[in-house]
Amino acid sequence: MKKITFLAIIGLVAIVGLAGACSSGSTPTNTTNTTTNQATTNTANTATTAKTEEDAPASVKAVFPDAQSFTKQHKDIPADKIASIEKDTGSKVHDKDHHSYLAFATVGGKRTQIGAATIVKAGGKELVVIYDSKDGSPIIKEVRGECLSAEFLKQFAGKGHDDKFTFGTTFKANGVDEATAKAITSAIAVDVLTMQALYGSAHSH
């Protein structure tokens, strides 16, 4: 009788131990799932943050040091506007999807646009064209580009869609090789007319 009772106790202990092992075995699985879920959430949050950081490239942010946020604008240039721009400039519009960057800051307690800029690539160079608005039309405030003569770049300041971007007469190379200067002048002319077509006020001429 004692032998039977002893064997029963051993069997009960074995069952309890087995149940404990199964229970403890399931805990790492839950921990792993929790860790995986946390990692996924952290990755998603990081991706969202990275996307927000990319509203404007560093070259655009640099020209608006007081800006608190940026919005990247995508607008398709209508086919009739493309034809008009190419006719007026003698240059091709290479991409109908035009991008511009709007800079914002808090002024008087309100979120206010403080400027706009575009990125123009021409002659192997990348330039930032900063715009103001005059009578509802985009006017170039400044053009910045690395490794380019300041004397050449300052010729664009104050120019708008009504100005002639004619290289050799209105615009000079001024320290930039002629082929590069001509390509940049043509590309900025296209950008100015594109900005006018997309954002400017209607004109009778």
Summary of the structure (lengths in Angstrom):
residues: 205
radius of gyration: 31.9
end to end distance: 115.3
largest distance: 118.9
contacts: 540
relative contact order: 0.11
helix: 48%
strand: 26%
